[in-house]
Amino acid sequence: MSKNQQQEGTFKKDLRKIDIWSLALGAIIGWGCFVMPGTSFLPKAGPLGSILGLMLGAIIMCIICISYGYMIRKFPLSGGEFVYADTAFGKKHAFVCGWFIVLAYWSLIPLNSTALAMISRYILPGSPLQFGYLYTIAGWDVYLGEILLAYAFIIGLGIVNMRGIKSAGWFQTLVAVSLFASVLFALIGVLMTKPDLGNLKPLFLGGQSKFTSILAVLAFAPYCFVGFDCIPQAAEEYSFSHKAALGLMVAAILVGGAIYCVVVFITSVINPWQPMLASNPDWATGEMVMKSIGYIGVIFIGIAMLCAVVASMNGFYIASSRLLYSMAYADALPQKFAHLTPQGTPKNGIFFMMILALIAPWFGRQVLAWIVDMTCVGAAMGFTYTCASATKVAKRDGDKTQMWISALGVAVASIFLIITFVPGMPGFLSKPSFIILGVWTALGIIFYFSIRQRYIYGKWKGVSVEQILYAKMKDDGKI
């Protein structure tokens, strides 16, 4: 890439602290927060088992994010885990890490867009978007109206991101604050009806130990809290000191965990939760709020869910496009992704993710769910690589406290990764997910060998991604 090409645009330092916090919170709280209490948490653990599992998950994520905060201070560069893995373990490991994280980030964009159809079914009487029936795939009816709704949001948010990080940051903050406020209003409304706390009994799922109940929900932690790791992807765009990143990540995780727990509480306290689940509600949280405070409550939950979906999509647009940019600049992806517009936006990466996202809704929600099951694999791999990289860097620099904290992070992140492959464990992947994972892995191997000569032995031979990106920042006059 020539110097003129490098200077086409540079990242703008337009992200405030509130924008970064909103980026992480919005990516953490997606549609699953409002659906999983009735489909995954309560059926596996009961009310208290679910809340304890989520709280423990948040604490573990805070331990992991200490390594992220450390690495952001050491390497304030876009690319996050890709840069960290390269710095500590080399380009091959960096490619593996980046390849799986790209899948994790991308898959959550179209999946959240299909959740918009679910929201419309509960808020808009008669499901007006269920027109133009096309076909059924894996038990899911695909409608033209719902695809058009998904397209509107995928394209709209893509355009917002193409306009620049300042617009995307302001939008993310507005939506994240609205999300928090809507959940708070719903909780206040439910509490004002003075629900019977006896409805929460039994506190744990019967027929298994309390530990098993907590572990069953804890296994979802990589999925529930993936998103705080969006913060390092935009590290070159902070308008403040990188030292603040750790506190912002911890705050986002704790608030996100609290929101998850509130939604579990709302879903299980209004009626006895076991008979409620036995009635097979389409949307347990929505139906319980409707029963408690009426349609106005459903509007609040619907707004919260809409904000969660939109904020999550926007957050992963930002994170994935920055990751693609860094990988391309290091020759791990085609050079087109390394282009920045005069507004400092990796437009080609955003456009690419948008096109891929537009294809996905045609496969139906269930197929997307199989893909998203692998989010835990990609997220856990990113967590493990970051903690391992921080352990190695801290040891090199003589920071023993950080080294041991990061080593603990490696242990817990590795457990999250392992349980997805162990039969009988709560996070064990389904057969379709394993097939898709195998296909993605095979594609990665093929693609790696197609770019290996340029990536490993090309112009950046012997030069780390960190050095490459710092050289670019120097050319751009940032350092």
C-alpha positions in Angstrom: 0.0 0.0 0.0 1.4 3.4 -1.0 1.8 6.3 1.4 -0.9 8.2 -0.5 -3.3 5.3 0.0 -2.5 5.3 3.7 -3.3 8.9 3.9 -6.7 8.7 2.3 -8.2 8.9 5.8 -7.4 8.4 9.4 -9.4 7.2 12.4 -11.0 10.2 14.2 -10.8 10.5 18.0 -14.5 11.2 18.4 -15.6 8.5 20.9 -16.4 9.9 24.4 -16.4 7.7 27.5 -20.2 7.5 27.4 -20.0 6.3 23.8 -17.6 3.6 24.7 -19.7 2.4 27.7 -22.8 2.4 25.4 -20.9 0.5 22.7 -20.1 -2.3 25.2 -23.5 -2.3 26.9 -25.4 -2.2 23.6 -23.3 -5.2 22.3 -23.8 -7.1 25.5 -27.6 -6.8 25.7 -29.1 -8.2 22.6 -32.5 -9.8 21.9 -31.5 -12.9 24.0 -31.8 -10.9 27.2 -35.5 -10.7 26.7 -36.1 -14.2 25.3 -33.7 -16.5 27.1 -35.3 -16.2 30.6 -38.2 -18.2 29.3 -36.4 -20.5 26.8 -33.0 -21.2 28.4 -32.5 -19.8 31.9 -35.6 -20.7 34.0 -36.0 -24.1 32.4 -32.4 -25.0 33.2 -31.9 -23.4 36.6 -34.9 -21.7 38.1 -35.1 -18.1 39.2 -32.3 -17.9 41.8 -30.1 -20.4 39.9 -30.4 -18.2 36.8 -29.6 -15.0 38.7 -26.6 -16.5 40.5 -25.3 -18.0 37.3 -25.6 -14.6 35.5 -24.0 -12.7 38.4 -21.1 -15.3 38.6 -20.8 -14.9 34.8 -20.5 -11.2 35.1 -17.8 -11.5 37.8 -15.8 -13.9 35.7 -16.1 -11.6 32.7 -14.8 -8.7 34.9 -11.7 -10.9 35.7 -11.2 -11.5 32.0 -11.7 -7.9 31.0 -8.8 -6.9 33.4 -6.5 -8.5 30.8 -8.3 -6.5 28.0 -7.7 -3.3 29.9 -4.1 -4.1 30.4 -3.6 -4.9 26.7 -5.5 -1.8 25.6 -3.1 0.4 27.6 -0.1 -1.5 26.1 -1.4 -1.6 22.5 -3.9 1.1 21.9 -4.6 -0.1 18.4 -7.7 -1.1 16.4 -7.9 -4.9 16.0 -8.1 -5.9 19.6 -7.6 -9.7 20.0 -6.0 -10.0 16.6 -3.2 -7.6 17.5 -2.7 -9.1 21.0 -2.5 -12.7 19.7 0.1 -11.6 17.1 2.2 -9.7 19.6 2.4 -12.7 21.9 2.2 -15.7 19.7 2.8 -14.7 16.1 0.8 -14.3 12.9 -0.6 -17.8 12.6 -2.3 -17.6 16.0 -3.5 -14.0 15.2 -5.2 -15.3 12.0 -6.9 -18.2 13.8 -8.1 -15.8 16.5 -9.3 -13.1 14.1 -11.0 -15.6 11.8 -13.3 -17.0 14.5 -14.0 -13.6 16.1 -15.1 -12.2 12.7 -17.7 -15.0 12.5 -18.9 -14.3 16.1 -19.3 -10.6 15.4 -20.9 -11.0 12.0 -23.5 -13.6 13.0 -25.0 -11.4 15.7 -25.9 -8.7 13.2 -28.4 -10.6 11.1 -29.7 -12.7 14.1 -30.6 -9.5 15.9 -32.3 -8.2 12.8 -34.5 -11.2 12.7 -35.5 -10.5 16.3 -37.3 -7.4 15.1 -39.9 -9.6 13.6 -40.5 -11.3 17.0 -40.9 -7.9 18.6 -43.5 -6.9 15.9 -45.5 -10.0 16.5 -46.0 -9.1 20.2 -46.4 -5.3 20.0 -48.3 -5.0 16.7 -51.7 -6.8 16.8 -52.2 -9.2 13.9 -48.5 -9.5 13.0 -48.9 -7.1 10.0 -45.3 -8.0 8.8 -46.2 -11.7 8.3 -47.1 -11.3 4.7 -45.6 -12.8 1.6 -45.0 -16.3 2.9 -42.0 -17.8 1.1 -41.1 -21.2 2.6 -40.3 -23.0 5.8 -36.7 -23.9 6.7 -35.7 -25.9 9.8 -39.2 -25.3 11.2 -39.1 -21.5 10.8 -41.6 -19.8 8.4 -39.9 -17.2 6.3 -42.0 -14.1 5.3 -41.1 -11.4 2.8 -42.4 -8.7 5.1 -40.1 -9.8 8.0 -37.2 -9.9 5.6 -37.9 -6.4 4.4 -38.0 -5.2 8.0 -34.6 -6.9 8.7 -33.2 -5.3 5.5 -34.4 -1.8 6.6 -32.4 -2.0 9.9 -29.4 -3.8 8.4 -29.0 -1.1 5.7 -30.0 1.8 7.9 -27.4 1.0 10.6 -24.8 0.3 7.9 -25.4 3.8 6.5 -25.1 5.3 10.0 -21.8 3.6 10.5 -20.5 4.7 7.0 -21.2 8.3 8.0 -18.4 8.1 10.6 -17.7 7.0 14.1 -19.1 10.2 15.6 -22.6 9.6 14.2 -22.4 5.9 15.2 -21.2 6.8 18.7 -24.0 9.4 19.3 -26.6 6.9 18.0 -25.2 4.1 20.2 -25.4 6.3 23.3 -29.0 7.4 22.7 -30.1 3.8 22.1 -28.2 2.3 25.1 -29.6 4.9 27.5 -33.1 4.3 26.2 -32.6 0.6 26.7 -31.6 1.1 30.3 -34.4 3.4 31.1 -37.0 1.2 29.5 -36.0 -1.8 31.6 -36.0 0.3 34.7 -39.5 1.6 34.0 -40.7 -2.0 33.4 -39.2 -3.1 36.7 -40.8 -0.2 38.6 -44.2 -1.0 37.0 -44.0 -4.6 38.0 -42.9 -3.8 41.6 -45.8 -1.3 42.0 -48.3 -4.2 41.5 -46.7 -5.8 44.6 -46.2 -9.3 43.1 -46.1 -12.4 45.3 -42.5 -13.3 45.9 -43.7 -16.9 46.6 -44.1 -17.2 42.8 -40.3 -17.5 42.6 -40.4 -20.9 44.4 -38.8 -23.3 43.9 -35.7 -21.1 43.6 -33.7 -23.7 41.8 -34.8 -26.3 39.2 -35.7 -29.6 40.9 -34.1 -32.9 40.1 -30.6 -31.5 40.0 -28.1 -29.9 42.5 -28.0 -26.1 43.0 -24.4 -26.1 41.6 -25.6 -27.8 38.4 -28.4 -25.2 38.0 -25.9 -22.3 38.4 -23.4 -24.0 36.0 -26.2 -24.5 33.4 -26.6 -20.7 33.2 -23.0 -19.8 33.7 -22.3 -21.8 30.5 -24.1 -19.1 28.6 -21.8 -16.3 29.9 -19.6 -16.0 26.7 -22.8 -15.5 24.7 -24.5 -13.2 27.2 -21.5 -11.0 27.8 -19.8 -11.0 24.4 -19.7 -7.3 23.4 -17.5 -5.7 26.1 -14.7 -6.9 23.8 -15.9 -4.4 21.2 -14.2 -1.7 23.2 -10.6 -2.6 22.1 -11.6 -2.8 18.5 -12.1 1.0 18.4 -9.0 1.8 20.6 -7.6 4.3 18.1 -10.8 6.4 18.2 -11.0 7.3 22.0 -11.0 11.0 22.8 -9.8 10.2 26.3 -7.0 8.2 28.0 -6.9 4.5 27.4 -6.5 3.9 31.1 -10.2 4.5 31.5 -11.1 1.6 29.2 -11.0 -1.0 32.0 -13.5 0.9 34.2 -15.8 1.4 31.3 -15.8 -2.3 30.4 -16.4 -3.3 34.0 -19.3 -0.8 34.3 -20.8 -2.2 31.1 -20.6 -5.8 32.2 -22.1 -5.1 35.7 -25.0 -3.0 34.3 -25.5 -5.7 31.6 -25.6 -8.4 34.2 -28.0 -6.4 36.3 -30.3 -6.0 33.3 -30.2 -9.8 32.6 -31.1 -10.4 36.3 -34.0 -7.9 36.3 -35.5 -9.5 33.2 -35.3 -13.0 34.8 -36.9 -11.6 38.0 -39.8 -9.9 36.0 -40.4 -13.1 34.0 -40.6 -15.4 37.1 -42.2 -13.3 39.8 -45.6 -12.4 38.3 -47.0 -16.0 38.2 -45.7 -19.2 39.6 -42.9 -19.8 37.1 -43.1 -23.5 36.6 -46.8 -23.6 35.6 -46.2 -20.5 33.5 -43.4 -22.3 31.5 -45.5 -25.5 31.3 -48.1 -23.4 29.4 -45.5 -23.0 26.6 -45.8 -19.2 26.2 -44.5 -17.8 22.9 -42.7 -15.0 24.8 -42.6 -15.6 28.6 -41.3 -12.2 29.5 -43.8 -10.3 27.3 -46.8 -12.3 28.5 -45.9 -11.9 32.2 -45.5 -8.1 31.8 -48.8 -7.9 29.9 -50.5 -9.8 32.8 -48.9 -7.6 35.4 -49.1 -4.0 34.1 -50.9 -4.4 30.8 -50.1 -3.3 27.3 -48.1 -0.2 28.4 -45.7 -2.6 30.1 -45.3 -4.6 26.9 -44.5 -1.3 25.1 -41.7 -0.6 27.6 -40.3 -4.1 27.2 -40.7 -3.9 23.5 -38.9 -0.6 23.4 -36.1 -2.0 25.5 -35.9 -5.1 23.2 -35.8 -2.9 20.1 -33.1 -0.7 21.6 -31.1 -3.8 22.6 -31.4 -5.3 19.0 -30.4 -2.0 17.4 -27.6 -1.2 19.8 -26.2 -4.7 19.4 -26.2 -4.6 15.6 -24.6 -1.1 15.7 -21.9 -2.2 18.1 -21.0 -5.3 16.1 -20.9 -3.2 12.9 -18.3 -1.0 14.6 -16.3 -3.9 16.1 -16.2 -6.1 13.0 -15.3 -3.4 10.6 -12.3 -2.3 12.7 -11.2 -5.9 13.1 -11.4 -6.4 9.3 -9.4 -3.2 8.8 -6.6 -4.3 11.1 -6.4 -7.8 9.6 -6.3 -6.3 6.1 -3.6 -3.8 7.0 -1.5 -6.7 8.1 -2.2 -8.6 4.9 -4.4 -11.2 6.6 -7.3 -10.1 4.4 -7.7 -8.3 1.0 -6.3 -4.8 1.0 -9.6 -3.2 0.2 -10.6 -3.6 3.8 -7.6 -1.5 4.9 -9.1 1.6 3.2 -10.4 4.5 5.4 -12.6 7.2 4.0 -11.8 10.9 4.6 -14.2 10.7 7.6 -12.0 8.0 9.1 -14.4 5.1 8.4 -13.5 1.6 7.2 -16.4 1.8 4.7 -15.5 -1.3 2.7 -15.5 -3.4 5.9 -18.9 -2.1 6.9 -20.3 -2.6 3.4 -19.0 -6.2 3.3 -20.6 -7.0 6.7 -23.8 -5.4 5.5 -24.0 -7.5 2.3 -23.3 -10.7 4.3 -26.0 -9.8 6.8 -28.5 -9.2 4.0 -28.0 -12.8 2.8 -28.6 -14.3 6.2 -32.4 -13.6 6.8 -33.3 -15.8 3.8 -32.1 -18.8 5.7 -34.5 -18.4 8.6 -34.0 -17.7 12.2 -33.3 -21.3 13.2 -30.3 -21.7 10.8 -29.0 -18.4 12.1 -29.4 -19.7 15.7 -27.1 -22.6 14.8 -24.5 -20.2 13.5 -24.8 -18.0 16.6 -24.3 -21.1 18.8 -20.7 -20.8 17.7 -20.5 -17.3 19.0 -19.5 -18.9 22.3 -16.6 -20.6 20.5 -15.4 -17.4 18.8 -15.9 -15.3 22.0 -14.2 -17.8 24.2 -11.3 -18.1 21.8 -10.9 -14.3 21.8 -11.0 -14.3 25.6 -8.5 -17.1 25.9 -6.0 -15.5 23.5 -6.3 -12.1 25.1 -5.7 -13.4 28.6 -2.8 -15.6 27.4 -1.3 -12.7 25.5 -1.6 -10.5 28.6 0.0 -13.2 30.8 3.0 -13.4 28.4 3.4 -9.6 28.1 3.1 -9.1 31.9 5.7 -11.8 32.5 8.0 -10.1 30.0 7.5 -6.8 31.7 7.9 -8.1 35.3 4.3 -7.3 36.3 3.6 -10.4 38.5 0.2 -9.2 39.7 -1.2 -8.8 36.2 0.5 -12.1 35.1 -1.4 -14.1 37.8 -4.7 -12.3 37.1 -4.3 -13.0 33.4 -3.4 -16.6 34.1 -6.6 -17.0 36.0 -8.4 -15.4 33.0 -6.8 -18.1 30.8 -8.1 -20.8 33.0 -11.8 -19.7 33.1 -11.8 -18.6 29.5 -10.5 -22.1 28.5 -13.2 -23.7 30.5 -15.8 -21.8 28.5 -14.1 -23.0 25.3 -13.9 -26.6 26.4 -17.5 -27.1 27.5 -18.7 -26.3 24.0 -17.1 -29.5 22.8 -17.8 -31.9 25.8 -21.0 -34.0 25.4 -23.5 -33.5 28.2 -22.2 -30.1 29.2 -24.7 -27.2 29.1 -22.8 -25.4 26.4 -22.3 -28.4 24.1 -22.9 -27.5 20.5 -25.7 -29.0 18.4 -24.9 -31.2 15.4 -25.8 -28.5 12.9 -23.6 -26.1 14.8 -20.7 -28.5 14.6 -21.2 -28.9 10.9 -21.2 -25.2 10.3 -18.1 -24.8 12.6 -16.4 -27.5 10.5 -17.2 -25.7 7.3 -16.0 -22.3 8.7 -12.8 -24.0 9.9 -12.2 -25.6 6.5 -12.8 -22.2 4.7 -10.3 -20.6 7.1 -7.6 -23.2 6.3 -8.2 -22.8 2.6 -8.1 -19.0 2.8 -5.0 -19.1 5.1 -3.0 -21.1 2.6 -4.2 -18.8 -0.2 -2.8 -15.7 1.5 0.0 -17.4 3.5 2.8 -16.3 1.2 1.8 -12.6 1.3 0.8 -12.6 5.0 3.8 -14.5 6.5 6.5 -13.9 3.9 5.4 -10.7 2.1 6.4 -7.1 2.8 5.6 -7.4 6.5 7.8 -10.5 7.0 9.2 -10.5 10.5 7.1 -7.4 11.5 4.4 -7.8 14.1 0.9 -6.4 13.6 1.6 -4.0 16.4 4.6 -2.6 14.6 2.7 -2.3 11.3 -0.2 -0.4 12.9 2.2 1.9 14.9 4.0 2.6 11.6 0.7 3.7 10.1 -0.1 5.9 13.0 3.3 7.6 12.6 2.7 8.1 8.9 -0.7 9.6 9.8 0.9 12.0 12.3 -0.8 10.5 15.3 2.5 9.7 17.1 
